[in-house]
Amino acid sequence: MRRILVTSALPYANGPIHIGHLVEYLQTDIWVRFQKLRGNDCRYFCADDTHGTAIMISAKKAGVSEEEFIARVSEDHQRDFGDFNIEFDNYGSTHSPENRVLCAEIWKSIRDAGLVKEQEVEQLFDTQANTFLADRFVRGTCPKCGATDQPGDNCSSCGTTYTPAELVDPVSTLSGTTPETRTALHEFIELEQLHGFLDKWTQTSGALQPEIANYLRGHFLGEADKPEPLRDWDISRPAPYFGFEIPDSPGNYWYVWFDAPIGYMASTKQWCEREGENFDDWWRSDDCEVHHFIGKDITYFHTLFWPGMLKTAGFSLPTKVHIHGFLTVDGEKMSKSKGTFVAARTYLKHLDPAYLRYFYASKLSSKVDDLDLSIDEFIAKVNTDLVGKVVNLASRSAKFVSQTGLSDQYPDDGGLFKAAAEAGEEIAAAYEACDYNKAMRVIMALADRANPFVEENKPWELRKDESQAERLQDICSVALNLFRQIVVYLAPVLPKLAEQTGELLNDPITSWDQAQSPLTGTQVNKFQHMLKRVEETKVHAMIEESKEESAANSAPESETSATETTDKWNDPGDCLDAEPLAEECTFDDFLKVDLRVARVVEAEQVPEARKLLRLKLSLGGGVYRQVFAGIKAAYDPEKLIGRKIVCVANLAPRQMKFGLSEGMVVASGPGGEEVFVLSPDEGAKVGQRVH
């Protein structure tokens, strides 16, 4: 049994979890669940990153103390993680007594090793906000590569680190003003003293992906025969600052990047004290592996600063730092205006977390590549793989053996189960390497071989013939065993599906080895719904809600105030008085109505009708709708021909006296001659949906 300690980067306690964050936490959770399924003693620790100027400002804006603010955020974070089936062995906070003690211990070791120096620092100060500016509150031009709109600590374009004062043309994000420079005493760690150790560890330990090791050598360490000096690391901030005051440097506080990674250890310590474990067995033992999962934007801190701190203080070095890329949506950065910057809670209002868990797994590899969430691919992959291939095996066979149970002896399946069992180690190796994409491909290939077995043997036909009862039981027993085997392999990704499968077959999935032996003679419970197909309307509803949330959060108060208006027209409320607003509907309700741009290709009178015209509407591509519209008193039919209008295209057909009406024209007005058919603006195309 391996002892494995696993962490993810700590989410900052200044906002909600979103689907970009979830790439990392789902990647980590899948890896941890796999290790536990293999029988290893694997523990997952995380915490909220709670210190810094940003927290001070947010708490002040919310009208609460910093402690109350971070407690609220922690509760929200843990709720979101839990609802995505992400399980931590302990979830802590960097603002904890354990973290304060460990920070002091590690700081003393660094001070005793002669790595600390004090130096006057020019720091940017916002005179309007009356505060020193933390890195994240300054934007400007990178002093090395010239990239614009860069944060105050490191360039997202070239990776260079610097101080905010070194930015060209800095601007405070708090007030939009140009900050002034003030001088304060700061504490520095002379990282260059650890250059030899860091060069050897990053290049030879095997803890880093090859591309990361090369990146560190090329950008920071230099070549072996021509090393590049490492910059001193500024680890203190002057008051006012929310954090831990440095014991031997009154008025100075540890910079958030000093105490944040120590939060991994503090969270471990909380768990150890609760469970009666020995902390040193996890952080000072050669028998324990330490695995960090992080995004590529914080590579520098976790591969140079952090191992330098651990080495100096006598703690275990990371066995592996698993670094992943960013999330893009349809090939672009997540966008608030486009609704693709989706909060975890907003996603959960509309979609099953299993969908995202599987989709991310199908895209993640052991490399640092960015992950793209294509909406169309997301829908197709979940519906095809999970519903069409995996759950389909159970839904088409379980109901036929709910009375008899599985066969007492596993039937001949032509070698399907044996071949899938042999694939187990290949799948396990892919999980171990974080190559989930490969694991999912191999698993779905097993499903592709299992489904034809069911289709060829047609249990739904066998059930009609009582003489085939034994064969029916055998066929369904094979199908359910192949299904269970696939679900064992998918259990790290889809824990809820694994739980449902255990309930169906009266055999909880707890071990990877369950995929090696077929299940026989057990009762089969009544099949319950497992996974629904992704509905495109729900995906779009989620995006629309995200747009609205972003607009509401970014709108100035004057724009959202009901008492202030810039309306110079002052339209009367007669129409609202005559026809009050209908009962409130949900986005899902609204999206059920499919409004389309259509062209009137035929229009004629209906002689025997008092109000109706018969219209033939084209939706493009040879798709037509016949509609009887009550606009006779307002429109000459001939003048409507060729006009683009808006119609309800998915209205259930209605048989009328004069023929079948297959839709509805969208119009306003009280009726009679006062009816006004709505037309789209210039440029709208026939067949386009109206959102």
C-alpha positions in Angstrom: 0.0 0.0 0.0 1.3 3.4 -1.0 0.9 6.4 1.4 0.0 9.4 -0.8 -0.6 13.0 0.2 -2.4 15.1 -2.5 -3.2 18.8 -2.7 -4.8 21.2 -5.2 -3.9 24.9 -5.4 -5.9 26.8 -2.7 -8.9 28.7 -4.2 -8.7 32.4 -3.2 -11.5 33.4 -0.8 -12.6 36.3 -2.8 -15.2 34.9 -5.1 -17.1 31.8 -6.2 -15.8 28.7 -7.8 -16.3 28.6 -11.6 -15.9 25.9 -14.3 -12.3 27.0 -15.0 -11.3 26.3 -11.4 -13.0 22.9 -11.6 -10.6 21.6 -14.2 -8.0 21.3 -11.4 -10.2 20.0 -8.6 -11.9 17.4 -10.8 -8.6 16.3 -12.2 -7.3 15.9 -8.6 -10.4 14.2 -7.3 -10.4 11.7 -10.1 -6.7 10.8 -9.4 -7.4 10.5 -5.6 -10.4 8.3 -6.1 -8.4 6.1 -8.5 -5.7 5.7 -5.9 -8.2 4.8 -3.2 -9.9 2.3 -5.5 -6.5 0.6 -6.0 -6.2 0.2 -2.2 -3.7 3.0 -1.5 -3.8 5.2 1.6 -4.3 8.4 -0.4 -5.5 11.6 1.3 -6.6 14.8 -0.3 -6.0 18.1 1.5 -7.1 21.6 0.5 -8.0 25.0 2.1 -9.1 28.5 1.2 -6.4 31.0 0.5 -7.6 33.8 2.8 -5.0 36.5 3.2 -4.2 39.8 1.4 -5.4 43.2 0.6 -8.2 41.9 -1.7 -9.9 40.2 1.3 -9.7 43.4 3.3 -11.3 45.4 0.5 -14.0 42.8 -0.1 -14.9 42.4 3.5 -15.1 46.2 3.9 -17.4 46.4 0.9 -19.6 43.7 2.4 -19.7 45.5 5.7 -18.3 42.5 7.7 -15.0 41.5 9.3 -12.4 39.7 7.3 -13.0 36.6 9.4 -16.7 36.6 8.8 -16.2 37.2 5.1 -13.8 34.3 4.6 -16.1 32.0 6.6 -19.0 32.7 4.3 -16.8 32.1 1.2 -15.4 28.9 2.6 -19.0 27.6 3.2 -19.9 28.4 -0.5 -16.7 26.8 -1.8 -17.2 23.6 0.1 -20.8 23.4 -0.9 -19.9 23.8 -4.6 -17.1 21.2 -4.4 -19.3 18.8 -2.6 -22.1 19.1 -5.2 -19.5 18.2 -7.9 -18.7 15.1 -5.9 -15.2 16.4 -5.0 -14.2 14.8 -1.7 -11.5 16.2 0.6 -10.1 14.5 3.6 -9.8 17.9 5.1 -10.6 21.4 3.9 -9.1 24.1 6.0 -8.1 27.8 5.8 -4.8 29.6 5.7 -6.2 31.8 8.5 -5.9 29.0 11.0 -3.9 28.5 14.2 -2.2 25.5 12.6 -1.1 27.6 9.7 0.2 30.4 11.9 2.4 28.0 13.9 3.8 26.3 10.8 4.5 29.6 9.1 6.6 30.7 12.2 8.4 27.3 12.2 9.3 27.4 8.6 10.3 31.1 8.8 12.6 30.5 11.7 14.3 27.7 9.7 14.8 30.0 6.7 16.1 32.8 9.0 18.5 30.4 10.8 19.8 29.2 7.4 20.9 32.8 6.6 18.5 33.2 3.7 16.8 36.3 4.9 17.8 39.9 4.2 16.0 43.2 4.9 15.8 45.9 2.3 13.9 49.2 1.7 11.4 48.7 -1.1 9.6 51.2 -3.2 6.0 50.1 -3.2 3.0 51.5 -5.0 0.4 53.3 -2.8 -3.1 54.3 -3.9 -3.7 57.7 -2.3 -7.4 57.6 -3.2 -8.0 54.1 -1.7 -5.5 54.8 1.1 -3.7 51.5 0.9 -0.5 49.9 -0.4 -1.4 48.0 -3.6 -1.0 44.2 -3.6 0.2 42.7 -6.8 -3.3 41.9 -8.0 -4.4 45.5 -7.7 -1.9 46.8 -10.2 -1.9 46.5 -14.0 0.6 47.8 -16.4 3.2 47.0 -19.1 5.7 44.1 -18.5 9.2 45.6 -18.0 10.8 42.8 -19.9 8.7 41.9 -22.9 6.4 45.0 -23.2 3.2 43.0 -22.9 0.4 45.4 -21.8 -2.3 45.0 -19.2 -0.2 42.6 -17.0 -0.7 42.0 -13.3 1.7 43.3 -10.6 3.7 40.1 -9.9 4.4 38.2 -13.1 3.8 38.5 -16.8 1.3 36.1 -18.3 3.0 36.5 -21.6 6.7 35.8 -20.9 6.5 34.5 -17.3 8.9 37.1 -15.9 8.4 37.9 -12.2 8.8 41.5 -10.9 7.5 43.9 -8.3 4.5 46.2 -9.0 6.8 49.2 -8.9 8.8 47.8 -11.9 5.7 47.9 -14.1 5.7 50.5 -16.9 2.7 52.9 -16.6 1.1 51.2 -13.6 -2.6 51.8 -12.8 -4.5 51.0 -9.6 -7.4 48.7 -10.3 -9.1 49.9 -7.1 -9.5 53.5 -8.2 -8.2 53.7 -11.8 -5.6 56.3 -10.7 -1.9 56.3 -11.1 -0.4 55.2 -7.8 2.5 57.0 -6.1 5.7 55.3 -4.9 6.4 55.0 -1.2 9.3 53.3 0.6 8.9 50.6 3.3 11.2 47.9 4.9 10.6 44.4 3.4 11.9 41.0 4.2 13.5 39.0 1.4 14.5 35.4 0.9 17.7 35.1 -1.1 16.6 32.3 -3.4 19.9 32.4 -5.3 21.6 30.6 -2.3 19.5 27.6 -3.2 20.2 27.7 -6.9 22.3 24.5 -7.0 19.7 22.5 -5.2 16.8 23.9 -7.3 18.6 23.3 -10.5 19.3 19.7 -9.6 15.8 19.1 -8.2 13.9 20.6 -11.2 16.0 18.9 -13.8 16.7 15.4 -12.3 14.1 14.5 -9.7 11.4 13.5 -12.1 8.9 15.6 -10.1 8.1 17.8 -13.1 6.8 17.3 -16.6 9.7 17.6 -19.2 8.2 20.8 -20.7 8.1 22.4 -17.2 11.7 21.5 -16.4 12.8 23.0 -19.7 10.7 26.1 -19.1 12.4 26.7 -15.7 15.9 26.2 -17.1 15.2 28.5 -20.1 13.4 31.3 -18.1 14.9 31.3 -14.6 17.8 28.9 -13.9 19.9 29.3 -17.0 22.1 26.6 -18.5 24.3 24.4 -16.4 27.5 26.1 -17.7 25.9 29.6 -17.6 23.5 29.8 -14.7 21.2 32.8 -14.4 20.9 34.3 -10.9 17.5 33.8 -9.2 15.9 37.0 -7.9 15.4 37.6 -4.2 11.8 36.8 -3.1 10.0 39.6 -1.4 7.8 37.8 1.2 6.5 40.6 3.4 3.9 43.4 3.1 3.5 46.4 5.4 0.3 47.2 7.3 -2.5 47.6 6.6 -2.7 43.9 5.5 -4.9 41.0 6.4 -2.7 38.1 7.3 -0.1 36.9 9.9 2.3 39.5 11.4 5.9 38.3 11.2 7.0 37.6 14.8 10.5 39.1 14.4 9.5 41.9 12.0 6.7 43.9 13.7 4.5 45.8 11.3 5.2 43.4 8.5 3.0 40.6 7.4 3.9 37.4 5.4 3.0 37.8 1.8 0.1 35.6 0.8 2.4 33.4 -1.4 4.5 32.6 1.6 1.7 31.3 3.8 -0.6 29.9 1.1 1.3 26.7 0.3 2.0 26.1 4.0 -1.8 25.9 4.1 -1.4 22.4 2.6 0.5 21.4 5.7 -1.9 23.1 8.1 -4.8 21.3 6.5 -3.0 18.0 6.9 -2.2 18.9 10.5 -5.9 19.5 11.3 -6.7 16.1 9.8 -3.9 14.4 11.7 -5.1 15.8 15.0 -8.7 14.8 14.3 -7.8 11.2 13.2 -5.0 10.5 15.6 -2.3 10.4 12.8 1.3 11.4 13.1 2.0 14.6 11.1 5.6 13.7 10.4 4.5 10.4 8.7 3.0 12.6 6.0 5.4 15.5 5.7 8.7 14.2 7.0 8.8 10.6 5.7 10.4 9.0 2.7 7.5 6.5 2.7 5.0 9.2 1.8 4.5 10.6 -1.7 3.5 14.2 -2.0 1.6 15.2 -5.1 0.6 18.8 -6.0 -2.0 19.6 -8.7 -1.7 23.2 -10.0 -2.4 25.4 -13.0 0.5 26.5 -15.2 0.1 30.2 -14.1 1.5 29.4 -10.6 4.4 27.2 -11.8 7.1 29.5 -10.5 5.8 29.5 -7.0 5.4 25.7 -6.7 8.6 24.7 -8.5 11.1 27.2 -7.1 9.9 29.0 -4.0 8.0 26.1 -2.4 10.6 23.3 -2.8 13.2 25.8 -1.5 11.1 26.5 1.6 10.5 22.7 2.2 14.2 21.8 1.7 15.4 24.5 4.1 12.8 23.6 6.8 13.5 19.8 6.6 10.1 18.7 5.1 9.5 16.3 2.3 9.9 17.5 -1.2 7.1 17.0 -3.8 7.2 13.6 -5.5 5.3 15.1 -8.4 3.9 18.5 -9.4 1.1 17.8 -11.9 0.6 21.0 -13.9 -2.3 21.6 -16.2 -3.3 24.2 -18.8 -6.3 26.6 -18.8 -9.9 26.1 -19.8 -11.1 27.7 -23.0 -14.7 27.5 -24.3 -15.2 27.0 -28.0 -11.6 27.9 -28.6 -11.7 31.2 -26.7 -10.9 32.4 -23.2 -13.9 32.2 -20.9 -16.0 35.3 -21.4 -18.4 36.9 -19.1 -20.1 38.8 -21.9 -20.7 35.6 -23.9 -21.9 33.7 -20.8 -19.1 31.2 -20.9 -17.6 32.3 -17.6 -19.9 30.0 -15.7 -20.0 29.8 -11.9 -20.2 26.3 -10.5 -23.5 27.0 -8.8 -25.0 28.3 -12.1 -23.9 25.1 -13.8 -25.5 23.0 -11.1 -28.8 24.8 -11.6 -29.1 23.4 -15.1 -26.8 20.4 -15.6 -25.7 17.1 -14.0 -22.1 17.4 -12.5 -21.4 13.9 -14.0 -21.5 15.5 -17.5 -18.6 17.9 -16.7 -16.6 15.3 -14.7 -16.7 13.0 -17.8 -16.1 15.6 -20.4 -13.0 17.0 -18.5 -11.7 13.5 -18.1 -12.1 12.8 -21.8 -9.9 15.9 -22.5 -7.3 15.8 -19.8 -3.8 14.4 -20.5 -0.5 14.4 -18.7 0.7 17.4 -20.6 0.3 21.1 -19.9 -2.0 21.7 -22.9 -5.1 23.9 -22.5 -8.4 22.1 -22.4 -11.2 23.3 -24.7 -14.9 22.9 -23.8 -16.7 22.9 -27.1 -20.4 23.2 -26.3 -21.4 21.0 -29.3 -18.8 18.4 -28.4 -19.8 18.5 -24.8 -23.4 17.6 -25.6 -22.5 14.9 -28.2 -19.8 13.2 -26.1 -21.9 12.9 -23.0 -25.0 11.7 -24.9 -23.1 9.3 -27.1 -20.6 7.8 -24.6 -22.3 7.9 -21.2 -26.0 7.5 -22.2 -25.8 5.8 -25.6 -22.9 3.3 -24.8 -22.6 2.8 -21.1 -25.9 3.3 -19.3 -27.6 1.8 -22.4 -26.1 -1.6 -21.5 -27.9 -1.7 -18.2 -31.2 0.0 -19.2 -31.7 -2.6 -22.0 -31.0 -5.7 -19.9 -31.6 -5.1 -16.1 -35.4 -5.1 -16.3 -35.4 -8.6 -17.8 -33.6 -10.2 -14.8 -35.2 -8.3 -11.9 -37.1 -11.5 -11.0 -34.5 -14.1 -11.7 -31.2 -12.3 -10.8 -27.9 -13.0 -12.5 -27.0 -16.5 -13.7 -25.2 -18.7 -11.1 -22.4 -19.4 -13.6 -21.0 -16.8 -15.8 -22.0 -17.6 -19.4 -19.9 -17.8 -22.5 -19.5 -14.3 -23.9 -16.9 -14.9 -26.6 -14.1 -13.6 -24.5 -15.5 -10.1 -23.9 -15.2 -10.0 -20.1 -11.7 -11.6 -20.2 -10.4 -9.0 -22.8 -11.8 -6.2 -20.7 -10.2 -7.5 -17.5 -6.9 -7.6 -19.3 -7.3 -3.9 -20.3 -7.5 -3.0 -16.6 -3.8 -2.4 -16.2 -3.6 -0.3 -19.3 -6.4 1.9 -18.0 -4.8 2.0 -14.5 -1.5 3.2 -16.0 -3.3 5.9 -17.9 -5.0 7.1 -14.7 -1.8 7.0 -12.8 -0.1 9.2 -15.4 -3.1 11.6 -15.4 -3.7 10.7 -19.0 -7.4 10.5 -18.5 -8.1 11.0 -22.2 -6.4 7.7 -23.0 -8.2 6.0 -20.1 -11.6 7.1 -21.4 -10.8 6.0 -25.0 -9.9 2.5 -23.8 -13.0 2.3 -21.6 -15.3 3.4 -24.4 -13.7 0.9 -26.8 -14.8 -1.8 -24.3 -18.3 -0.3 -24.4 -18.2 -0.4 -28.2 -17.5 -4.1 -28.1 -20.1 -4.8 -25.4 -23.1 -3.1 -27.1 -23.1 -5.3 -30.3 -23.4 -8.4 -28.0 -26.7 -7.0 -26.7 -27.9 -5.9 -30.1 -27.2 -9.2 -31.7 -28.9 -11.2 -29.0 -31.9 -9.0 -28.6 -33.1 -9.7 -25.0 -36.3 -7.7 -25.7 -37.2 -10.4 -28.3 -36.1 -13.3 -26.2 -38.5 -12.2 -23.3 -41.4 -12.9 -25.6 -40.6 -16.7 -25.8 -40.9 -18.5 -22.5 -38.7 -21.3 -23.8 -35.8 -18.9 -24.0 -36.0 -17.8 -20.4 -32.6 -19.4 -19.5 -30.9 -17.9 -22.5 -32.5 -14.5 -21.7 -31.0 -14.7 -18.2 -27.6 -15.5 -19.6 -27.6 -12.7 -22.1 -28.6 -10.2 -19.5 -26.1 -11.5 -17.0 -23.3 -10.9 -19.6 -24.6 -7.5 -20.4 -24.8 -6.4 -16.8 -21.3 -7.8 -16.0 -19.8 -5.9 -18.9 -21.6 -2.8 -17.7 -20.4 -3.3 -14.2 -16.8 -3.8 -15.4 -16.9 -0.6 -17.4 -18.4 1.3 -14.4 -15.6 0.0 -12.1 -13.1 1.6 -14.6 -15.2 4.8 -14.7 -15.7 5.0 -10.9 -13.0 7.6 -10.3 -14.7 9.8 -12.8 -18.4 9.0 -12.1 -18.7 8.1 -8.4 -22.5 8.5 -8.5 -22.9 6.1 -11.4 -20.7 3.6 -9.5 -22.9 4.0 -6.4 -26.1 3.5 -8.5 -24.5 0.4 -10.1 -23.7 -1.1 -6.7 -27.3 -0.6 -5.7 -28.7 -2.1 -8.9 -26.5 -5.3 -8.6 -26.4 -5.5 -4.7 -22.6 -5.3 -4.8 -21.0 -1.9 -3.9 -18.1 -0.9 -6.1 -15.2 -0.5 -3.7 -12.1 -2.0 -5.4 -10.4 -1.9 -8.8 -10.1 -5.7 -8.6 -13.9 -6.0 -9.0 -13.4 -5.6 -12.7 -11.4 -8.9 -12.8 -14.1 -11.3 -11.7 -17.7 -11.5 -13.0 -20.6 -11.2 -10.6 -22.9 -14.3 -10.5 -26.0 -15.4 -8.7 -26.9 -12.0 -7.2 -30.3 -10.4 -7.2 -30.9 -7.5 -9.6 -33.0 -4.6 -8.3 -35.5 -2.6 -10.3 -33.6 -0.4 -12.8 -33.7 3.2 -11.7 -32.8 6.2 -13.9 -29.0 6.8 -14.0 -28.2 9.5 -16.5 -30.4 11.6 -18.8 -29.3 12.9 -22.1 -27.9 16.5 -22.1 -30.6 18.9 -23.3 -29.3 21.6 -25.5 -31.9 24.0 -24.2 -30.5 23.6 -20.7 -27.0 24.4 -21.8 -28.1 27.6 -23.5 -30.2 28.5 -20.4 -27.1 28.1 -18.3 -25.1 30.4 -20.7 -27.9 33.0 -20.7 -28.1 33.0 -16.9 -24.3 33.4 -16.7 -24.6 36.5 -19.0 -27.2 38.0 -16.8 -25.2 37.4 -13.6 -22.1 39.0 -15.1 -24.1 42.0 -16.3 -25.7 42.4 -12.9 -22.4 42.1 -11.1 -20.6 44.6 -13.3 -23.4 47.2 -13.7 -22.9 50.4 -11.7 -25.5 51.0 -9.0 -27.0 53.9 -10.9 -27.8 51.5 -13.8 -29.6 49.0 -11.5 -31.5 51.5 -9.4 -35.2 51.5 -9.9 -35.5 55.1 -8.7 -33.1 56.6 -11.2 -33.8 56.7 -15.0 -32.4 58.3 -18.2 -35.6 57.6 -20.1 -36.4 60.7 -22.1 -39.4 59.2 -23.8 -41.5 58.4 -20.8 -43.8 56.1 -22.7 -47.3 55.8 -21.1 -48.4 52.6 -19.2 -51.8 52.3 -21.0 -50.8 49.0 -22.7 -49.6 47.5 -19.5 -52.8 48.6 -17.7 -54.9 47.0 -20.4 -53.0 43.8 -20.5 -50.9 43.3 -17.3 -47.7 41.2 -17.4 -48.2 37.4 -17.4 -47.2 35.2 -14.6 -43.4 34.9 -14.2 -41.8 32.0 -16.2 -38.4 30.4 -15.9 -35.7 30.4 -18.5 -36.4 26.8 -19.1 -40.0 27.6 -19.8 -39.1 30.4 -22.2 -36.5 28.2 -24.1 -39.2 25.7 -24.8 -40.7 28.2 -27.2 -38.7 28.0 -30.5 -38.9 31.4 -32.2 -37.6 31.5 -35.7 -37.1 34.0 -38.5 -39.4 33.0 -41.4 -40.3 34.3 -44.8 -43.9 34.7 -46.0 -43.9 32.9 -49.4 -47.7 32.7 -49.8 -50.5 34.8 -48.3 -54.2 34.6 -49.1 -57.6 35.4 -47.8 -59.7 32.7 -46.1 -63.2 33.8 -47.4 -65.2 32.0 -44.8 -63.1 33.3 -41.9 -63.7 36.8 -40.4 -60.2 37.4 -39.0 -57.8 34.9 -40.6 -55.3 35.0 -43.4 -53.6 31.8 -44.5 -49.8 32.1 -44.7 -47.2 29.7 -45.9 -43.9 30.4 -44.1 -40.5 29.2 -45.2 -37.9 28.3 -42.5 -35.3 27.6 -45.2 -34.0 24.4 -46.7 -37.5 23.3 -47.9 -39.0 23.4 -44.5 -42.4 25.1 -44.4 -45.2 25.9 -42.0 -48.9 26.7 -42.8 -50.2 29.2 -40.3 -53.6 30.8 -40.0 -53.1 34.3 -38.5 -55.7 36.6 -37.2 -54.4 39.7 -39.0 -57.0 40.0 -41.8 -58.2 43.5 -40.8 -54.7 44.9 -40.6 -52.8 43.5 -43.7 -53.3 43.1 -47.4 -52.0 39.5 -48.1 -50.1 40.5 -51.2 -48.0 43.0 -49.3 -46.9 40.3 -46.8 -45.3 38.1 -49.5 -41.5 38.1 -49.3 -41.5 39.8 -45.8 -39.4 38.3 -43.0 -41.3 37.8 -39.8 -41.0 35.9 -36.5 -42.9 32.7 -35.9 -43.4 30.1 -33.2 -42.0 27.1 -35.0 -42.5 24.4 -32.5 -46.1 25.0 -31.6 -48.2 21.8 -31.6 -50.3 21.7 -34.9 -53.9 22.6 -34.4 -56.7 21.4 -36.7 -59.0 24.3 -37.6 -62.1 24.4 -39.7 -60.1 25.8 -42.6 -57.1 23.5 -42.3 -54.1 22.6 -40.2 -52.3 25.5 -38.5 -48.7 24.6 -37.8 -47.4 27.6 -35.9 -48.1 31.2 -34.9 -47.0 34.6 -36.2 -45.6 36.9 -33.5 -47.4 40.3 -33.4 -48.4 43.0 -31.0 -51.5 45.1 -30.6 -55.0 44.7 -29.2 -56.5 43.3 -32.4 -58.6 44.3 -35.3 -56.9 46.9 -37.4 -54.4 47.5 -34.6 -52.2 44.4 -35.1 -48.5 44.8 -35.8 -46.6 41.8 -37.2 -43.0 41.8 -35.7 -40.1 41.7 -38.2 -36.4 41.1 -37.4 -33.8 43.8 -38.1 -31.9 43.9 -41.3 -29.4 41.1 -41.7 -31.4 38.4 -39.9 -31.5 35.2 -41.9 -34.4 32.8 -42.5 -34.3 29.9 -40.1 -32.3 31.7 -37.4 -33.5 31.2 -33.9 -34.7 34.3 -32.0 -33.1 34.4 -28.5 
